[in-house]
Amino acid sequence: MTVTAVFLNFRVSGLSPFQGDNDNETISNILKVEYDFAAEEFEAITAGCKDFIKKLLVKDPRRV
C-alpha cells in the first residue's frame, strides 16, 4: 500500500478511504487494507480515478 494512494484519495475526495466509526476501526481497516468509496464525496470521482487508487492500495505481502 502506498502513501501516494492515500494522499491522492484524500486530495480528490477530502476523506480517508479507511474511515471507521472510531480510531480503532480506522486502524484496523488500514492494517487489513479494507476500504470503500461509498461516501457521498466519492460520487463525483470518476471510475478511472477510483480504479487507479485501488491499484495503488495493495498490501505488500512482505510486510505484516
C-alpha positions as CSV (number, residue, x, y, z in Angstrom):
1,M,0.0,0.0,0.0
2,T,1.4,3.4,-0.9
3,V,1.2,6.7,0.8
4,T,0.6,8.1,-2.7
5,A,-2.7,6.3,-3.0
6,V,-3.9,7.5,0.4
7,F,-2.8,11.1,-0.4
8,L,-4.4,11.0,-3.9
9,N,-7.6,9.7,-2.5
10,F,-7.7,12.3,0.2
11,R,-7.0,15.1,-2.3
12,V,-9.8,14.0,-4.7
13,S,-12.4,13.3,-2.0
14,G,-11.3,15.0,1.2
15,L,-11.9,11.7,3.0
16,S,-9.8,8.7,4.0
17,P,-11.0,5.5,2.3
18,F,-10.3,3.7,5.5
19,Q,-12.5,5.8,7.7
20,G,-14.1,3.8,10.5
21,D,-16.6,4.8,13.2
22,N,-13.6,5.3,15.6
23,D,-9.8,5.4,15.7
24,N,-9.5,1.6,16.4
25,E,-11.8,0.7,13.5
26,T,-9.9,3.0,11.2
27,I,-6.5,1.5,12.2
28,S,-8.0,-2.0,11.7
29,N,-9.2,-1.0,8.2
30,I,-5.7,0.3,7.3
31,L,-4.0,-2.9,8.6
32,K,-6.4,-5.1,6.7
33,V,-6.4,-2.8,3.6
34,E,-10.2,-2.6,3.8
35,Y,-11.7,0.5,2.2
36,D,-14.7,1.7,0.3
37,F,-15.8,4.5,-1.8
38,A,-19.4,4.5,-0.6
39,A,-19.5,8.0,0.9
40,E,-21.3,10.8,-1.0
41,E,-18.0,12.6,-1.5
42,F,-16.8,9.8,-3.8
43,E,-19.8,10.0,-6.2
44,A,-18.1,12.8,-8.2
45,I,-14.9,10.8,-8.6
46,T,-14.5,9.0,-12.0
47,A,-14.4,5.3,-12.2
48,G,-10.9,5.6,-13.7
49,C,-9.6,7.5,-10.7
50,K,-11.1,5.0,-8.3
51,D,-9.6,2.2,-10.2
52,F,-6.2,3.9,-10.2
53,I,-6.4,4.4,-6.4
54,K,-7.5,0.7,-5.9
55,K,-4.5,-0.5,-7.9
56,L,-2.2,1.5,-5.6
57,L,-3.9,0.3,-2.4
58,V,-2.4,-3.1,-2.4
59,K,-0.8,-4.6,0.7
60,D,2.8,-5.6,0.4
61,P,3.0,-9.3,1.2
62,R,6.5,-8.8,2.6
63,R,5.1,-6.6,5.4
64,V,2.9,-7.6,8.3
